[in-house]
Amino acid sequence: MLLRRFFFCEKGAAAAEMALITPIAMLLLFTSLEAGHYFYSEHQLVKAVRDGARFGARHSFDEVNCRSGGTISSDLQTDIRAVALTGALANGSEERSGWDASDVAFSVTVDCPDPSTVPEAESGIYTEDEPAAVIVVTATIGYNSLFNGLGVLTDSASLRATQQATVMGF
């Protein structure tokens, strides 16, 4: 009789259900927060390389040209890195929080397409003597997990972004 009453008693059913659902609810909560942080970090990196490429594309053909095999002045490379890292030129305030120059690997290159492969109708203001120089900014940074991984994500996770912009020669 006592055992039968124990099996059919519904007191504490809500507490038992809560104990069963709590781990799943916590997992969903922390996974959502981590995913949001990951996408925010990725967005910041994409924005940084886009800002750097756009800044570099607004320079003269003397600083970025394809005549000498795709060269870019070292001063301009330094300025592009500064704009991508901080959002401002040298001595700018730190716009992107948590970034250190030693943590981000930047690469600034010039891509010079073969002018003979570009149809004449699409060449625009560029000529065979002065083909369209394209600045390519690439950055890689280690991803810092919001919860330091909790054993799931390790320090080996990294974010990488690349942006291209055609030099306008202003």
N, C-alpha and C positions, 0 to 999 in steps of 0.2 A: 504494500500500500504506500509506503514512504517512497519507494523507488518510482512508482507510477506517478505520484504527485510531483516528484523531481523532474521527470521527463516532460510533463505537460505544463510546467510552470513557465510563464512568459515574462516574469520579472527579470529585468536586465538584458532583454533582447536588443534594445537600442544600443546599449553599451557594447555588446558583443559585435553588432554590425558595424559600429563606429571603429572598433579595434581592427576589424577586417579591412575596412575601406581606407583607413588613415595612411598606411604605407603607399598605396596606389595614388592617393590624392597628393601626398608629399612628393612623390616621384614626378607626377605631372606638373606640379608647381615649380620645382627646381629645374626640370627639363625646359619648361617654357621660359624661365628667367635666363637660363644659360643660352638658349637659342636666340633670344632677343639680344643678349650681350654680344654674341658672336656676330650677328648680322649688323649690329651697330659698329663694332670694331672693323668689320669688313667695309662698311660704308665710309668710315673715316679714312681708311687706306685708299680706297678708290677716289675719294674726294681729293686727297693729298696729291696723288699722281696726276689727276686731271688738272689741278691748279698749277702744278709744275710744268706740265706739257703746254698748257695754254699760255703761261708766262713766257716760256721759251719760244713759242711760235710767233710771238709779237716782236721779235727782234729782227735786225737787218740781215740781209744776205751776206754781209761781210763777216758777221759773227757765226752764222750757220750757213754753210754752203756745201754744194756737191761738186764744185769745180776741182777741189783738191782731195777728192776721195771721201767726202763726208766728214768734215771737221767741225768742231764746235769749240769756241774759245773756253779756256779753263775758268775765266772769271764768270762767264755765263753758266757754266756747269755748276759752279759754287752757288750762284744766285738761284738757279733752278732747285737745287737741293734745299736751300734755305726756305724758299717759298713752299716747297712740298712738305718740309718738316714743320715749319712754324706758321705758315700762312702769310708770312711777310718776308721782306729782304733781310739781310744780315742785321743782327741786333734787334730783330723783331721779338715781340712777346710770344711766349709759348701758347699757341692757340690750341694745339692738339694735346690734351692732357695725357700724361703718362708716357709720352714718347721721349726718348733720349736719342741723340744723334748716333750713339754707338749701338742702339738696338735695331735701327732701321738700315737695311742694305739698299741703297739707291744706285741705279744704273741709268745714266743719261747717254743716249747714243743718237746718231743721225743715220737715217735710212735714206738712201738715194736710189730711186727706181731707175731702171734702164729706160731712157727716153725713147728708144726705138720701139718699145713695147706699148707705149701710150698712143692711142689713136690721135690723129691731128685734131679732130673735132673736140677731144676731151682735154687737150693740153692747156687751154686757157691762157693765162699770162706767162706760163713757163715755156721755155724753149729747150732745144737739145743742148745748147751751150749752158743753160742754167736750169737744170731739171728741178722739180719740186722736192725740196728737202723736207723730210719728215722727222720731227723730234720724237723719240721713243723714251718714255720714262717708265722704269720698272722699279718696284719696291717690294721688299720682303720683310716681314716683321713676325716675331714670335707671338703666338696668341696667348694672352694671359687669361686663363679661365676665371670666371667670376667667383667660383667656389674652390679655386685651386685644384680643380679636377675631381676632388673627392674620390680619387682612385679610378676615375673614368677617363678623363683627358689628361695627358701627360704634357710635359714641357716641349715635346717634339712637335706639337701642332703649330703650324705657321700659316700666315695669310700672305697672299701674293697678288699684286695688281699691276697691270700694264696699261698705259694710255699713249696714244699717238696723236700728234697734231702737226698739220702742214704749216711750214714756216711762211708767213705772209710778207715778210720783208719790210716792215714799217720802220 
